Amino acid sequence: MAVLIRPRPPAPARAIELTALPGIAGVLRRPHVLNALRGLTVFLLASAIWFGLTDPAGSGAFTLALMWGIFWPFFTSLVTPSLGNAFCSVCPHGFMGKYLSRIGLKRHAPRWLIRANIGLVLVMVTYWAVSFAAPAAFARSADITAGFFLAYTLLAAASFLVWRDMAYCRHICPLGGVLTAYARAGSAWITTEAKNCATCRSFDCARACPHHLSPFRFEERNDMADCTLCMDCATACTSVKVELRRPGHQLARPVARDDGRTARVLLWLTAVAAVGVQFQHGLNHTPLAAMMPWNLAGGLLADRIPMPAWFQWSGLVALLLAITLTLGAARTGWGLVARLAGRNRAEVAAVLGHGLAPLACIAMLAHGIVFFLAVYAPKLWNSAIAAYGLPAAEIGPLVARGTPWLGIFDLLPWIAILWSLRVMHRRTALVLPAGTPRGRRFLATTAAAAPVLLYALVLVIKLWAATQGMPAGHVH
């Protein structure tokens, strides 16, 4: 359902135009450098799959370090929220798809594929559910990791050969919708010179876009839709500008023709990557870990329904509890806002869901940065040396876990909470009627922030649990 809200002209954006900087402009407007990077990612993906399948106990260490070190924490947890959809711009699947789609059947994606949220379902089932219920399956198994990415590579290739307009990236890819939603809090933005577009009749930027998007409409719609920052539009037309703006510059303004997809993705990401991860990697590291409800329930289920050693009932229960609590908080809070505003619940949810972007993006940032510096960076370097036979020296952790200054990253979740509360306050104003009394506005804003307040409550409980006078537990 498209959401129609009170229009408001965009304020002049304060930005750094990257396409006006001599060195960077040459990279963005000429495809050679980006294509070289894309070729490198294809080589790394193929190598990682090969090593994982043929030598999982040896060179497969590179598979694990690359896929779960660089690919996941670095690009999704750090680069995307800060710069935008940067990974998609060099994604090996997307690069492959641009050429496969030219020789494929070029059929239009069916309506069920567009509406089914397949990408969100896939990332929840094939990644998050496995990560919670069987964490060793990915983190310690190179052959399973290689098989996982090989399966998605084959699925991507088949999709590109059947459907046009990069349908895999837009509707099937388990990361496509996630990274597009993450990018709402990012800085990268594509716009155009309005005076040139006013007289343009060739529409070179839109013709060049493999997704058939219209870059000249991004600004007025406050939405780059499924843009992957491939830069084909910037190569085709010099009126296209690539800018760096303040993070989250989109979030305070309405999104034209919003179908609610981004809001749904951000809500589910908040449930698993914020609340769920705090259950699994936060409260499970406190002295009260054994008393947490998911661990108690997991123990009972393990006694009654025995499973293989690699399966953890407690992890699955933690995931389901996080989803239930987060979606319940959103349904209750956003339902109240809908009643106060006299509007449809789905329309209100589509507007308010964007307020979760900072929380969904930054919640995992601290964990991702620390783990990358202490574990995956040296693993990636050392395993690459071994796998490719490179003449280089091995390195140790870039920083030891527990180093005092790393505590500064513990502030990031609280920054995300404050940022989300601020955005939620502004987005609540978009759905309330003009002249709403102050008391009703305060009630609506508080209700809109229910998922954010739930996450804050979990952090408070974690801080309190850490102060209890017992040895710290670690239940996984």
Steps between C-alpha positions, in 0.01 A plus 500: 500500500649836398517755776385855432612756756516874513758610240778727603763644265852379576731740676826587324743219582846569639721256319842417363472433129732208429460534124649850524823375659761435227639166618175349622298625202724303265425181692124556518446616142724241335404135549849353474602531864165382636494212253849401617372494860198295392726258318704467820189419704400234244848347531486507881153347506601220263820439695321488833242253370774282349717501812202427724384203295837345413710571811268598787752413773783696337440776247138504611610732781514770232138422408383557856707817549392656170130420518438563870775759555508739206172414331270514803633718784704742291273573207158457657576628850741782421514605135128488414369707793775760446532522121185333375455202274873475428520122505236464229710724275778238495291189570615202290143383448387839373804527271425155361134588460559804278640270232285190554180704476601615151491144367212373712127472437440855623160425644326744732507397863161354597284691745533233771879531487484876545260483795627191681793651698702193402832666581389577856372145549823351365730707721289420806478126435832416336723737698352632824313184605810291432726750679287484815411129501825359360769769531788262423348407162627818337770633733700175515406306188671604178322244284154604621591867447627427149186301420284782633656758267516258206126437533426872495736552205314235299164647604619846392623372163171322430298807597703732279454264205121497542394848617595848390573820695736324745203328666726286719661806660166673554273216609696184587847584629505450881721806535341724236209620712711501816771724356245729334332543838835551675587768245218719636743603772791539259663803343533417130239660276448530126335812364499700178533858379139620496556766235645245258229244568228758431591504130623140467315275259752215465480369860847348471526436874180297509588312181838403646359373830487118505211523749305744277495764773477875440782681683352839413203413727697387804501846658131580464403153625759496779569144395772328299284184498711196403804699386820298545741789434627325187579846355373415151286815510800716594695348212218567252421860599717774645195663661482213748671586828617268775502668841585431860238650731452482874412146612129429497413816309199321345339396825327821605312548171217297347566237235273527198299189410638300791374140482615413852765250390790690654311543826436125521865419437619749763252364756618142452864610505437678829350180638790273407809722462423728795280326759588141404874560489485665842326189632760269348821703533404746773289347774654157436834647608376623837495322839126444456533316167374166636186672630400655167161366381630378163771295673251354748254415223783370282609266776149359537465451125841331481390251768171422327607523134865387469683651204854466358777672696529777240138611555416740784141529611588802715623695200186429299278597794700823545442587135128425513459693826682803357279496189182459705584782741618743230213442260256508790640833622473646150148371443379638833679833482443572134137388531450763769658765277266398218199548727627838623561610141178350366690317227552149370743291708696381193552856377620614841735201532651577157583853617619421852708197400766726351568632850659163584776543240764635744423224749505219244823630348707594805385234748751245370771750419690474829506120492600498132787749538653337807469149359652609168802667663563225753414187302412520133757751369801285600316181397428644157859615444664183630262261322544691171874460531461127550230448235669696221861435606577870535851605610393703804527479877209402719348751742333477837180668623486870419369557852459270799144433614443670831726796418360793704460745211272254319240592760426811295313276254259407777355848457388426143175320596401796718580740217279287275218520755519879527520538124202270445296685761572830327404363159190332639390832648524663158332218315214491749433862410456392137197284580327710766242758390605862512414663832517178705519596872839473666391222734376281214819571306710387797289185542523424128878552491548274803281230345680529167831440677382174664755275316779747583401511866492118507860490380599763757338288772705198393820706525403624847435143614838396361676778692317404818574129454869574450513658848374193683756342728547170318753374246405598148324231305524418133213295366475435126 
